Amino acid sequence: MSDAFHALLADVVVGYSTEVKPGDVVRIETYDLATTAMVRETYAAALRAGGHPTANVVLDANDETLLKEGNDRQVEWVPPDQRWNLEHGDVWIVFDAPTNTKSLSNVDPERISRRMKARQPLQSLYLERSARGEFRWLICGLPTEASAQDAGMSLRQFEQVLHRAAFLDQDDPVEAWKRFGDRLEKVGSLLETKRELRIVGEDTDLTLRVDGRTWIRSKGLRNFPDGEVFTGPVETSVEGTIRFSFPAILRGRQAEDVRLRFEGGEVVEATARRGEDFLREMVAMDHGSRRVGEVAFGMNDAIGEFTGNVLLDEKIGGTVHLALGRSVPGTGGENESGLHWDIVCDLRDGGEVYADGELVYRDGAFLAANGGS
Amino acid sequence: MRDPRLDNLAELIAGYSLDLQEGHVYRIDGEQVTIPLAVALYAAAIRRGAHPYTKIFPSGLEELELEFASDEQLSYIPEVEQLASESLDAWTSLWGTTNTRTLTRADPDRRRLQLSTHYRMVNRRWDRISAGDLAWCGTLYPTQAHAQDAEMSLAEFEDFVHGACHTREGDDPIAHWQAMSETLTARARELEGARELRITGPDTDLTLVVEGRRWLPSDGRHNMPDGEVFTSPVETGTSGEIFFAFPSIFQGQEVENVRLGFRDGAVVDAEATSGQTYLRSLLDTDSGARVLGEVAFGLNYEIDRFTRNILFDEKIGGTMHVALGGGFDEAGAENKSDLHWDLICDLRQEGEVYADGELVWKAGSFLSEPAVERV
């Protein structure tokens, strides 16, 4: 990434996404060492905005040691700086910048599940603080060799993908995000008038109820790049089958060609062509991991192709995704779980969505009468 | 590629210096260049059942803070750091950096404010360290920048560091430091019998009063490498003159050929062949900056050369050092200052030290072995 790219992105992240104000305590985190120039730029931007930034490089190697060699108490322990940030911090900026996306591939899934479960109360706490407007967190994608490799391209090419997805190629990126927000607003308002959705596609026919729930217009404040509208479906209402066209990826582990069958809101059948053991372990994590915590429409048409990076993939214009596990506070969803696993289904080739029996979405786009462009 | 010497060093710090126990909350701080040692320490801590976590920061943040922060931001202490000061059981500072002169040209007033904030932040930690409630060890991860300062290649400097720590392949570092601890403790007990020290050497004839003060062994608990015995001299007792042949460095800035003259405990004369202005400004830090807070013998004979890094230089076997500024409570010191500046006096060629008139040290060594009490 060029210095100009860093400076531009830092301004958007600090000025638009997290709106750092004087006195805000800001925690900035990254993973890959090649991205620390971006941390410096963000740190400087946060200082200029009057905040109190700190920065931390997260070490994957330590995660591996902890999960492979740590005892239960060690795996379940939450470091005091992380706890403080989630309980009391004002702004948390995490750069999604992997050094090796598969570094935890050989870790026992039970250990991963144990850690996620132990952190569930804190996860709920910070998401509730976020929903109340007390905490602004952001996951911001950064190009790294590892993420480019997963996407099957060079680092330069992946930088271009992110650049476009983040609207940084537009004259005024913040203005572009605001205009895009208006479009999400239209779709969100439409969906809030609906009681039931039916998603139809290849090997897919799934119904779920969304009445009484709030659709969040996700326009670059908590994720960056961004572009989705999502809610938490009525927990007991999910019925039918869905086949996910894209691999389901979680912390470097993945399951391919995932098919789920739901009855009364719960997964009753889960199969995958690869990674089925991992899929089953995650689905069985706790009571809530069998339920859908989120249903969402990916709306960012500047993201065209699957890259294996869920931050981008779930925003691909023309896709829907479900998350197994925890629902997001603010949606009205009530599901609790240590898990929140977004799995993406491509609807661009023949997919349809019916709202209360009426066709509102076809081939990856809302119909013109329903907020489509 | 993993350097097995780093695993030795990590085991030494976790097992000997900090004595990490199950359930201890342990923080490792370092710049990103120190990550290989941070990772080794984290693993050593996990093996001992502790709860380690790391604070790894990108290089250059302090410089950005000096450039962009308001005075109010520069004075800010994060609540999470106060929490750490109160609650940590163990803590390691990794001092490796990518450039030792990053802040050399920073605005001195802004830098002073930044440092004073840092000292306020860690004051409570030092209280708990002194009280034995918090185990702390500072060490250096060898980097190109430190090798460059020491006028060595990185490979040579790594060998030097692991030699000084006794963490070479095949070493038994814990056994070495346990034995070193016994020797240094015995030496400290012996020195407590002395009322007055007189140091003579090239352009040096300095008398210090150490009566009633405690001598402390630096035996690898708080620093790695280590190897000195030190105390804080009686504040009003220092008189005479001392010459420092090694460059004297503070916060990355060098002062060369420092000569200090003392009367009734305070510096009355200060000269240097370069860095004279800086020397004067340091002496004017506050009222305690002209008084010695420390006198010490460097006793790590694996450290045989000057490296421009105080962690090593003050322990060079055969040297003595004194520090201008704040003294040590645990030694019985009364001098307070924001300054603590170690200056090293090479006594290896022709230095002599007399304790109450008796010659105890000549040409870089004590004349007799201390009587080690074995338990």
Interface residues (C-beta under 8 A of the other chain):
Chain A: V25 L33 T36 V39 R40 Y43 A44 L47 R48 G50 H52 T54 A55 N56 V57 V58 L59 A61 N62 T65 L66 E69 G70 N71 R73 Q74 W77 P79 P80 D81 Q82 W84 N85 H88
Chain B: G23 V25 Q32 I35 A38 V39 Y42 A43 I46 R47 G49 H51 P52 Y53 T54 K55 I56 F57 P58 S59 G60 L61 L64 E65 E67 F68 A69 S70 Q73 Y76 P78 E79 V80 L83 A84 S87
